[in-house]
Amino acid sequence: MHDPHKLRSRGPSNATRRRSVLAAVAAFLAVALIASVYSLAHAVPSAAGSSQAAGTAHAIARSGAGAGAAGAAVAAPIDAALGNTIDAIVAANSEYQVGVALMDTVSGQLHQYGVAAPFEAASTAKVLTAAAFYSMVEEGSASLEDTLGAFTAGFQIQAMIQDSNNDSWSLLMDAVGLDNLSAYAAALGISYDPQVNTLSTADMAHLLTELYEGRLLDPEHTDQLLSYMQHTNFEDLIPAAVPAGVTVFHKYGLLDDELHDAAILANSAGSYALVVYTKGTGLADVPQRTAVIHDVTAAVTAALF
């Protein structure tokens, strides 16, 4: 949710500010549980065995969607009609800054709507930090059993992604190194400065696509990271608007004026990265921007699945 290096650079008031922001977020999450006005009803399965379940879901979702799959169904195109619908949703909510990226993970076809410029990425950028650390593990310069703080690095990755823990993020960013994190992003074709924590929706969609298609990490780490992107501590954005039969892997972000969600949506018919970033005026308009994210998600799933 927060850029941990910004928080630590603001002096003695950091802890107070962190507690106040987290208290506000906690209050919002509590309200979200009962605010059916803007949150669609959804069931959250038990997190027990989530890594195995997500690996299975990933395999099933990709079984007919990957390039070269025998008898694979042809993915629905991201066509002008869908683009017009998303443009209309963005235009109808012009009091907010809204950026949407939609990418077919197999073809790499990318479409952007609304604001194309980078947003403050909030906690969605935690996926990049996780991928960078896993990459270090695969290169042999780090281990998931390394001690970071009071726990292992593997534990901290899960806490950072599934529970959006900011202390875990700080520890992992320190372990990777800010310069190394920027260099890792640049090698993927992504412009990212950890000091300002900004990403475009297009870059986030590209990151998710590379992860999902197995071009970022080895299969074990791919499935593990995707497993942490299910049954998170906040499922009321993109996941809440996805119909049955579509698998969702996502990372949300909530910081000050920013409310974001970045997801992979997949079933046997196809797989897509959907990223919706919004900027408003604080927590007061979170319900309205949640509805925008729901509307975009509903339009995408209706057209593509």
matplotlib code that plots the C-alpha trace (Angstrom):
import matplotlib.pyplot as plt

x = [0.0, 2.8, 6.2, 8.3, 11.3, 9.2, 7.8, 11.2, 12.6, 10.1, 11.7, 10.2, 6.6, 6.8, 5.5, 2.6, 1.7, 1.9, -0.4, -2.9, -2.9, -3.2, -6.0, -7.8, -7.3, -8.5, -11.6, -12.3, -11.9, -14.3, -16.8, -16.3, -17.4, -20.9, -21.1, -23.0, -23.9, -20.6, -19.1, -20.4, -21.0, -18.4, -17.2, -13.6, -12.4, -10.2, -6.5, -5.5, -3.4, -3.5, -0.2, -1.2, -4.7, -3.3, -0.9, -3.7, -5.9, -3.0, -2.5, -6.3, -6.7, -3.7, -4.5, -6.5, -5.2, -1.4, 0.2, 0.4, -2.0, -3.6, -7.1, -6.9, -9.9, -9.3, -9.2, -11.8, -10.4, -10.0, -12.1, -13.3, -16.7, -15.0, -12.7, -15.7, -17.4, -14.3, -13.8, -17.4, -16.9, -13.8, -15.6, -18.5, -16.1, -14.1, -13.9, -11.2, -8.1, -8.6, -6.1, -6.8, -4.5, -5.7, -3.3, -3.8, -1.1, -0.6, -0.4, 0.9, -1.7, -2.0, -4.8, -4.8, -7.7, -7.9, -4.7, -1.6, 0.9, 2.4, 0.5, 1.9, 1.7, 1.0, 1.1, 0.7, 4.5, 5.1, 4.7, 7.9, 9.8, 8.7, 9.7, 13.1, 13.8, 12.8, 15.1, 18.0, 17.1, 17.2, 20.6, 21.9, 22.5, 19.6, 17.5, 13.9, 15.3, 17.4, 16.4, 14.8, 13.6, 12.1, 11.1, 12.4, 12.4, 9.8, 7.5, 8.0, 7.1, 3.8, 3.1, 3.9, 1.7, -1.2, -1.5, 0.1, 2.5, 4.6, 7.3, 7.8, 8.1, 10.7, 12.8, 12.6, 13.4, 16.5, 17.5, 17.1, 18.6, 17.0, 19.5, 19.1, 15.4, 15.4, 17.9, 15.7, 12.7, 14.6, 15.7, 12.0, 11.4, 9.7, 10.6, 10.6, 12.2, 11.6, 12.2, 9.0, 7.2, 5.5, 4.3, 2.1, -0.8, 0.9, 4.1, 2.1, 0.1, 3.4, 4.8, 1.8, 1.8, 5.5, 4.8, 1.7, 3.2, 6.2, 8.8, 9.7, 10.5, 10.8, 7.6, 7.8, 8.3, 5.7, 3.0, 4.1, 3.8, 0.5, -0.8, -0.1, -2.2, -5.3, -7.3, -5.7, -6.7, -8.8, -10.8, -13.4, -12.0, -11.4, -12.2, -15.6, -16.8, -15.5, -18.0, -17.8, -15.5, -12.8, -9.6, -8.2, -4.7, -4.3, -2.5, -4.4, -3.0, -4.5, -2.5, -3.8, -5.6, -4.7, -7.0, -5.7, -6.0, -3.9, -5.0, -4.7, -8.1, -8.0, -9.9, -9.6, -10.7, -8.0, -6.0, -5.7, -3.9, -6.3, -4.9, -7.1, -5.4, -7.5, -6.7, -9.3, -9.4, -8.8, -10.8, -14.1, -14.6, -13.2, -16.8, -17.3, -13.9, -14.5, -17.6, -15.5, -13.2, -16.2, -17.7, -14.5, -14.0, -17.6, -17.3, -14.0, -15.3, -18.6, -16.7, -13.8, -15.1]
y = [0.0, 2.4, 3.1, 2.0, 4.1, 7.3, 6.4, 6.0, 9.2, 11.5, 11.5, 11.0, 11.3, 8.2, 5.8, 8.1, 8.6, 4.9, 4.0, 6.7, 5.6, 1.9, 2.8, 4.5, 1.6, -0.8, 1.4, 1.3, -2.5, -2.9, -0.6, -2.5, -5.7, -4.3, -1.7, -3.8, -0.6, -0.7, -4.1, -7.2, -10.3, -12.9, -16.0, -16.3, -20.0, -21.1, -20.2, -23.7, -25.2, -22.0, -22.6, -26.1, -24.8, -21.9, -24.0, -26.3, -23.3, -21.9, -25.2, -25.6, -22.0, -22.3, -25.7, -24.4, -20.9, -21.1, -20.8, -24.1, -25.9, -28.8, -28.0, -24.6, -22.4, -19.1, -16.2, -13.5, -10.4, -7.1, -5.3, -1.8, -2.4, -3.3, -0.4, 1.9, 0.5, 1.1, 4.6, 5.4, 4.2, 6.3, 9.4, 8.9, 9.2, 12.2, 13.5, 10.9, 10.0, 6.5, 4.4, 1.0, -1.5, -4.8, -7.3, -10.7, -12.7, -15.0, -12.5, -9.6, -7.4, -4.3, -1.7, 1.3, 3.5, 6.8, 7.9, 6.3, 8.2, 6.6, 6.6, 6.2, 2.4, 1.9, -1.8, -3.1, -2.6, -5.3, -7.9, -6.4, -6.6, -10.2, -11.2, -9.5, -11.4, -14.7, -13.9, -13.5, -16.9, -18.5, -16.9, -18.3, -14.9, -15.3, -18.0, -18.1, -19.4, -16.3, -14.5, -11.1, -9.4, -12.1, -14.5, -16.1, -14.3, -16.8, -15.8, -12.1, -12.5, -14.2, -11.5, -8.7, -10.1, -11.8, -9.5, -6.4, -6.0, -2.9, -4.0, -7.1, -4.8, -2.7, -5.7, -7.3, -4.0, -3.6, -7.2, -6.6, -3.1, -0.1, 0.1, -3.6, -3.3, -0.5, -2.5, -5.7, -3.7, -2.1, -5.5, -6.3, -3.1, -1.5, 2.0, 1.9, 4.2, 2.7, 6.1, 7.5, 4.1, 5.0, 2.6, 2.9, 0.5, -0.8, -1.7, -3.4, -5.4, -6.4, -7.6, -9.7, -11.2, -12.2, -13.7, -15.7, -16.9, -18.3, -16.0, -14.3, -17.1, -20.8, -22.9, -23.5, -19.8, -18.7, -20.9, -19.9, -16.1, -16.6, -18.5, -15.5, -13.4, -15.3, -15.2, -11.9, -9.7, -7.5, -9.2, -6.4, -4.8, -6.8, -10.3, -9.1, -8.4, -11.5, -14.2, -17.9, -19.9, -17.2, -17.6, -14.4, -13.6, -10.0, -7.4, -4.3, -1.0, 1.6, 4.7, 8.2, 9.2, 6.0, 2.9, 0.3, -3.4, -5.4, -8.9, -11.9, -13.2, -16.6, -19.7, -22.3, -19.8, -17.3, -15.2, -11.4, -9.0, -6.3, -3.3, -0.5, 2.5, 5.3, 8.6, 10.5, 12.7, 10.2, 7.6, 9.5, 8.5, 5.0, 3.5, 5.4, 4.4, 0.8, 0.9, 2.1, -0.8, -3.2, -1.6, -2.0, -5.6, -6.5, -5.1, -7.0, -10.3, -10.0, -9.4, -11.9, -14.9]
z = [0.0, 0.9, -0.5, 2.5, 1.5, 1.4, 4.8, 6.3, 4.8, 6.6, 10.0, 13.5, 12.3, 10.1, 12.7, 13.6, 9.9, 9.2, 12.1, 11.0, 7.4, 8.4, 10.8, 8.0, 5.7, 8.4, 8.9, 5.2, 5.0, 7.8, 6.1, 2.8, 4.5, 5.0, 2.3, -0.3, -2.0, -3.8, -3.2, -5.0, -2.9, -3.2, -1.4, -0.2, 0.0, 2.8, 2.3, 3.5, 0.7, -1.3, -3.1, -4.3, -5.2, -7.1, -9.0, -10.0, -11.0, -13.0, -14.9, -15.5, -16.7, -19.1, -20.3, -23.3, -23.4, -23.9, -27.3, -29.0, -26.7, -28.5, -29.4, -27.7, -28.0, -29.8, -27.3, -27.8, -29.4, -27.5, -30.1, -30.7, -29.1, -25.8, -26.1, -26.6, -23.5, -21.4, -22.8, -21.9, -18.3, -18.0, -19.5, -17.2, -14.2, -15.3, -11.8, -11.2, -13.0, -14.4, -16.3, -17.7, -19.5, -21.0, -22.5, -24.1, -22.3, -25.3, -28.1, -26.1, -27.6, -25.4, -25.2, -23.0, -22.0, -20.0, -18.4, -19.9, -17.8, -14.7, -11.4, -7.9, -8.0, -4.3, -3.3, -6.8, -7.2, -4.6, -7.3, -9.0, -5.7, -5.2, -8.7, -8.3, -5.1, -6.6, -9.5, -7.0, -5.5, -9.0, -9.6, -6.3, -4.7, -2.2, -0.6, 0.5, 3.8, 4.4, 7.6, 6.9, 10.1, 12.4, 9.6, 6.4, 3.1, 1.9, 4.7, 4.0, 0.3, 1.2, 3.8, 1.4, -1.4, 0.3, 3.3, 1.7, 4.6, 4.4, 6.8, 4.7, 1.6, 3.3, 4.2, 0.7, -1.0, 1.2, 0.4, -3.4, -3.3, -4.9, -7.8, -8.4, -8.4, -11.0, -13.1, -12.9, -14.0, -16.9, -18.1, -18.4, -20.4, -17.4, -16.2, -12.4, -9.7, -6.2, -4.7, -6.3, -6.9, -10.1, -12.8, -15.9, -16.3, -19.4, -17.6, -14.8, -17.4, -19.1, -15.7, -14.9, -18.4, -18.2, -14.8, -15.9, -19.1, -17.2, -18.8, -15.5, -13.1, -13.0, -12.7, -9.0, -8.1, -10.7, -9.1, -5.6, -6.4, -8.2, -5.2, -3.0, -5.4, -4.4, -1.2, -0.3, 2.6, 0.2, -2.5, -3.1, -6.3, -9.5, -7.9, -6.7, -10.2, -11.9, -12.8, -11.8, -14.0, -14.4, -12.2, -10.7, -9.6, -8.4, -6.3, -5.1, -4.0, -1.6, -0.7, 0.0, -3.2, -5.1, -5.4, -7.8, -8.8, -11.2, -12.1, -14.4, -15.5, -17.0, -18.0, -20.7, -23.4, -22.8, -20.3, -20.0, -17.7, -16.5, -14.7, -13.4, -11.6, -10.1, -8.4, -6.4, -3.3, -0.5, 1.2, 0.9, -2.8, -2.5, -2.9, -6.1, -7.5, -6.4, -8.6, -11.5, -11.1, -10.9, -14.1, -16.1, -14.9, -15.7, -19.2, -19.8, -18.5, -20.4, -23.7, -23.3, -21.3]

ax = plt.figure().add_subplot(projection="3d")
ax.plot(x, y, z, "-o")
ax.set_aspect("equal")
plt.show()
